[in-house]
Amino acid sequence: MRISPWMLAGAVFLAPFALHAQPLRVALEFDPAPLDPATDGSYTNRVVTTTMCDSLIDLTPDLKFVPELATGWEWAADGLSLTVKLRPGVTFHDGTVFDAAAMVANIQRYKTLSYSIRKAEMAAINGAEVVDPLTMRITLNRPFAPLIALLANRPGTPYSPKLIEKSREEIAAHPVCAGPFAFKSRVAQDNITLERYPGYWNAAAIKLPGVVFRTIVDSNIRKVDLAAGALDIAQRLSPTDVGSVAANAKLKVFKAPSLGFVPIEFNVGNGKAADTPLGRDPRVRQAFSLAIDRAALNQVAFDGQYVPSAQMEAPGSTYFHPGHPVPGRDIEAAKKLLAAAGVSSVSFTLLTGTDPLDGQVAQIIQAMVKDAGFEMKITAMDAAAQVSATQSGNFEASMLLWSGRADPDGNAPIWLTCKGFTNWGRYCNPKLDDLFTEAASKQTVAERVPVYRQATDIFLADQPDVVIYHWSMLWGLSSKVSGFAGRPDGLWRSEGLTVTP
């Protein structure tokens, strides 16, 4: 067969296109839980579902709320309802039309489904109703300013109305939402593959043919695979790897301040495991906190890249309580607190994840608190097993993480209110609940700040959770990646994102 010059020219033009058709390859630090906003509370889930699905409202890199599946919203004069206008021409990945009826069905599902973990955060919502095909109204039982933030998160993320009629297992097996990428396949503990949805309402902004998320627990392997060209993005780059990645001409580092923090949650009321000195007496938990040198931990484990912290709002941020600066290590004060509690030594087990960095942090804390009289054992579990053990009360202490929310109602209240959905230690102080309810009813920052500070006073006295640090968002990127903009909530968007062949 004779090959013409035109055929050769076609090969030249087609080859770059074929190379560019490779999906974006992203490494996650642990395997996501089932991809259902009604049941998941995992940070890596949010990374996947935010890539796959749109929400009513989006969050900009400077933490402003902007329309996404909504086009606008308006509060009623009494603050007891919110009318939301919806974007026309949107379809779910199964071709079903997105409209007010679909959105109302999703809100009702998150609020009333027996296994939904969204119920507590949606307690202020009475319900939702269709005004017209592209308008819905959410009604409240009390003024609730954080509703906007909720609609920028899982409660504002709709799944296809055809899908949500199915079983929990069927929903998780093949999630269907409205967004730039459709779910294609999943191999547990290995990968999740998404493919570009051609019917996406903002398809012109999506340049990638798909996204493949790989679960790579070891941060060093994530770095090695990135350097070898097997990855385009490595989530949660180890802070100690920042220097070497930045020095590699084929790679780059994207750093952003983070809303995310790491607390050690104590079992204070969830079954028999709560019947320990740590569970019974806040002075013991205060002593534990004082035995930790957060500044030294940041230098040793994180190469100074993170932010030592003891509150659920980051130091220096709007809702941080300056009356409680990050405490320094004070072993003598810790011993006095233990003595006042009637104990000289405390033995317990801390649950952690399997990320080597988490293990290193736990070992550093183990050595620090021993000086005050704490004998801390460490048990590492994969993320799903750790969450399951903590939820069921089969723990004394558990080192967890929270990716953080732009509105403070999405941070401390979910850990500290009596029915908070990550309050797995079952701490309960009705006065604190009342303060969080009051703070959420205020519309202005100036009104809300003093109420949250009162709540912080109570939290730091009771210490059901000991916050260790706020992390910085550190992504390792191939130099071929353009248009990446990581955000303080730990997420990124695919609009305008490209990978050069």
N, C-alpha and C positions, 0 to 999 in steps of 0.2 A: 504493500500500500504506500502510495506517494503522500508525504506529509507536506502540505502547502504552508507558505509563510503565514497565512491567516490563521491556520490551526495552531502554529507555534505562538503567534501573538495571543490567541485565546488562552493558551496554557499559561503564558506569562501573566495575563490579567486575572485568571482564575486562581492561581496558586496563592497569592496574598489573601484573597477572599477566604479560601479554605482554611488558611492558617488562622485568620482572624475569627473563624467560626468556633474556636475552642472556648468552652465555657470558663467563667471565672472560677478559680480553684481557691477555696478558703478553708483554713484549718481552725476548728473549734477546740477549746481546751477540755470540754467534756461532752458526752453524748447527750443531746437534748431529750427531754421527756416527750411523751406523745404530743403531737402538734395540735393541741386543742386549747384555745384561749380560756375555755371554761375550767380546765383542769391544771394547766401548767403554771408554775411560778418560777421557772428557770430562766436565767440570763441567756443561755445559749438558745433556748426556744425563741426568745425575743429577737435574737439576731436572725434566725431563720425566718420566722413569721413576718418580721418587718421587711425582709427582702421579698417575700412571697406575696404579702397582703398589704393593702392600704387600710387605713383607719379613717374615721370621720374627720379627724383633726390631726395635723402633723406638728412636729416640734422642730424648729430651726436650730442650727448650731449655736445661736446665741439665746436659746431657750425661750423663744417666742412661739405662741400657738397660731397656726395658720391653717386655712381650709385644705382638705384633701378630698375625701369622698363627700364631705359637706362643701357648700359654697359660701355659707355664712350662718350666723346664729344670732338670736336676740333673747335677752332675759325679759321676763315679765316684770312689771314694776314692783311686785311684792317679793321677787326673787324665788318664787315657788314653782316656776316652770321655765323651760328653755325651748324655744322654737328653732328647729334646725332645717335649713334648706339643703337639699341634696343635689348632687351633680347628675345631670342628665347623661344618657348615652353610656352608662356603665353596665358591664355584665360580669357575672362570676365566671370562673374558669370552665364551668360546665355549660355556659351559654345562657343561664338564667339571668333575667333582668334584675339589676339592683334598684330597689325603690323603697319607699317609706315602709311598706308592709314587711319587706325583708329585714330592714333594720330594726323595726319594732320587734319582730320575732326573735332576733338575736339578743336584744336587750332583755326581753322576757326570759330567754333561755339562761343567760348569765345570772339573772337575778333569782330565778325560781328553781332551776334544775337541781335535783337532789344531790348530785355530786359536784356541783359548781363551787369552786373556791373563790369565786368573785362575789358571792352573796354579801359578805361582810363589808366590802368596800362600796357596795351598791345599796347599803341599808337606807340611805337618804332618798333613794328613788322609789316613788310609789308605783310608777309604771310609765308606759310610753303609748302613744296613740297616733294613728294616721290622720293627718289634716287633709292632705291631698297626695297624689302619687309621688310627688317630690318634696313633700313637707311632712315632718313629724314633730310631735311635741312630747317632751319628757317632763313629767310632773314629779314634784318633790314633796316630802312630808316636813321639810324644814329647809331654810336657806342653806345652800351648799355650794360655795364657790369652787371647790375642787372638781366639780362635775366636768369642767372643760378639760382638765388634765386626764380624767378618766376616759373621756372620749378620744383622747390622743393615745390611749393605751389599749389593753386587751378588751375592755368593755365596749370600745368603739370600733372593734375589728369584726366585721360581719363575715360569717360563713354562708355558703349557699343555703337557702331555705329548703332545698331538696335534701341536702346533706344532713342538716340538723334534725331531721325527722328520724334519722337512722340511729343505730346503737352507738354507744360510746366507742366500742372497738372499731366499728366501721368508719366513724369520723376520724379517728386517729390513724387508721390504715391508709386513708387517701383524702387528706384535707383539701377542701375546695373553697377558695376565697375570691376576692376581687383585687387584683394587683398585677404587677408587671411579670411575675413568673408563676407558672403553674407547677404543682407537685407532680413529679414523674415517678420517683422510686425511693425506697429507703432500705438500707442494710444496717440492722442494729449494730451499734458500736463501731460502725465503719463509715458510712456516708449517707447523705441525703442529696438527691439530684433534683434540680428544678429546671424547667425549660421555659423559654420566652413565650409569653401569651400574646399572640398576634392581635387579639381583640381588646387589648388594654387601652383605656381611654387616653392615656398619655404615651402611647407607643413610640412616638417620634423621639422621646427623650431617652429611650432604652436602646443602648447600643450592643449589649451583650446577648449572645444566643442562649445563655443559661448560666446556672451557678451550681457548682458541686461543693458541698460542705463535707469535709472529712473530719472525723473525730481523732485528734492526736493529743493525748493527755500530757505527754512529756514535752515541756516547753523547749528543751534542747533539740528534740526531734523536729518540732515545728520550725525552729531556726535553721537546722540543717537542710530540711526539705525546701525551705524558702530559698536558701543560698544555692541549692542544687537546681533550682528552676522547676521543682515539682509543685510549687505553690505560687499563687499570686498575692495572697494576703494571709498573714498569720495573726489570728486574734490573740490578744493578751500576751504580747511579747514579754519575756522575762526582763525585769528591770536591769539585771546584771548583763543582759545581752545587748542593751541599747548601743553601747559604744562600738561593739564589733559589727553590728548590723549597719550602723551609720557610716562606718569606715569602709564598707564594701560598696564599690562603685555600682554594682548591679542591684543594690538594695537601697531602701530609704526607711526612715522612721517617721510615723505620724503620731504626735503626742497631743493629748487634750486633757484639760482638767476634768475630773470625774465627779459625778454625783454619787458614785458607788462607794460602799463601805463594807467592812468585814466586822461583824459582831461575833462574840462567843455567847451563845444563848444557853442559859441555865434552866434546868428542869426544876421549877418551883411549885408545880401543882398538877403535873400530868402523870398520875399513877404512882406506884411504889418507888420508882427511881427518884422521885422528888424528895423522899424522906432522908435527906443528907444534910450536913451542916451548910453546904452551898445552897441547897434548896430551901432550907428553913430560915436562914438568917442573912439579911442584907449586909451585915457587917463583914461576914466572911467573903461575900462577893466584892465588897469595897476593898477589902484587904488584897484580894486577888488582883484587882485593877491596879492598886498602888505598887504591887510587886513587879509590874511590867515597866521596863524602860522603853517607851515607844520610840523615842528619838534614836536610841541605839539599834532597835529592831529595824527601823527604816534604813539606817546606814548599812547594817550587816546583811539583811535579807534583800533589800531593794536598791542598794547602791545609791541611796538618797533620792530616788525618783518618786517616792510616794509621799503622803502627807500624814504624819502622826495625828491621831484624832481620838476623841473619847465621846463625841456626840454623833447623832445620826445626821446632822447637817454639817457640812464641811467647814473647818475653821476659816473665818473671814467672810463666809457667805451671809446672805441676808438674814437667815433665821438662826444662825449660830448664836449661842448665848455667851457673850464675852465675859460674863461673871463666873464662868467655869472654864478657865483655860485648860489646855491639855496638861494633865498632871505629870509631874516628874516621878521618877521611881523613889519610893520611900519605904524601905524595908522595916525600919523601926516602927513607923506608923502602922504598917500592915500587921506586924506582930502584936501591937497593942490592940488593934481591932479584933484579932483572933482571940486574944486573951479575954477581952470584954465579952466575946461570944461564948467563952468557956471551952475553947479548944486550943491546942497548941500545934496540932498538925491535921491536915485534911487530905484524904486520899480520894481520887476520883479519876474517871476516864473521859478524855476528850475525843469526840469523833471529828475526823477531818476528811476532806476529799483525797483523791489519789494523785493530784498534781504535785510533783516534787517540790515546787515552791511552797505549797501549803504545808507539806511535811517539814520543810526547813523552818518555816515560821513557827509551827507547833513545837519543834525541838528547841528553838531559841526561847520560847515562852516557858517551856518545861524547865529549862535550866534557870531562868530568871526567878520563877515563882517558888522554886525549891528553897531558895534562901529565906523565904518568909515562913516556910513550913508546909508548903503544898507538895504532895506527892502525886504528880499528874502522869497518868499513862495515856498513850496515844493509840487510837485505832483508826486506820485509814480504810475508807470505803469508797466505792464508785458513787457518783452523785446521786443516782436514783436510790441506792440502798441507804445512803446517809439521810436523805430526806425522809424516806419511809420510816427509818428507825426513830428519827427525831419527831415526826408527826405522831407516831404511835406511843410516844412516851418512853421508848426503850433507850434512854440516854440520861446521862447526868449533865454533860455539857457538850455542845456541838458548835464547831467553828463554821459559820455559814458565810454567805455573801449576798449583797443586795445591790443591784445595778443603779439604784437611786431614781428618784423622780423629781421633776422640775417643781412640782407643788409639794410643800412639806407634808401635806396630808397623806402622800404616798410613801412617806418614809417612816417616821417614828410610830404613827398610829397603827400601821399594819403589824408592827412587832409588839406593841405595848397595850393596845386596847384589849379588853377582856375577850372579845371575839375576833381579834385581829387574825387574818388568815395565815400569817407566819408566826403567830404567837403560839408556838408549839410547846413552850415550857409552861403554858397556862397561867401566866402572871395575870393578876386582875386587881386593879385599883379603881373603883368607881369615880373617885375624884379626878383621876387622870382622864378617864373616858369623858367626863363632863367638860374638861378643859379642851380636849381635842374637838368635841362637838361644837363648843363655843367658837373656837378658832376657825373652824370650817364655815361657820355661818357669817363671818365677816368678809366684806368684799374688798377691802383695801389692805395693802401690806402694813401700813401704819397701825391699823386696828388689830391685825393678826399677830404681829411680832411679839408684843408683850404677853399674849396668852400662851403662845408656844414656849416662851421663856419660863413661864410658871410651870408648864408641863415638864420642861427639862429639869427644873429643880427637883421635882418628884422622881423623875426617872433616875437621876444620878444619886439620889438618896437610896432608892430601892435596888438599883442595878440588876434587874433581871437579865439584862444583856450588857456585856462589857464590849464597847466598840474599841477596836485596836488601831485601825487606820482607814483613811480614804485612799483608794488607789488612784493613780493616773492612768488614763487610757493610752496604751502603747500598742500600736499596730506596726508590724513589720510588713513592708510592701516591696514587691518587685519594682524596679525602676521603670518597667514597662506599663505600670498602672498609672492612669491619669484620671483626674476628676474625683479622687477619693476625698471625702470630708467626714472624718469621724466626729462624733458628737459626745458631749459630756454624759449622756445617758448610756454610752457604750455601744450605740448603734450607728449605722451608716445607711445611706440610700443609694440605689443603683442608677438613678437618673444622671445621665452625663458621664457615667463611669465607663472607661475603655481600657483595653489591654492591647498594646502595640505588638504585632507579630514579631 
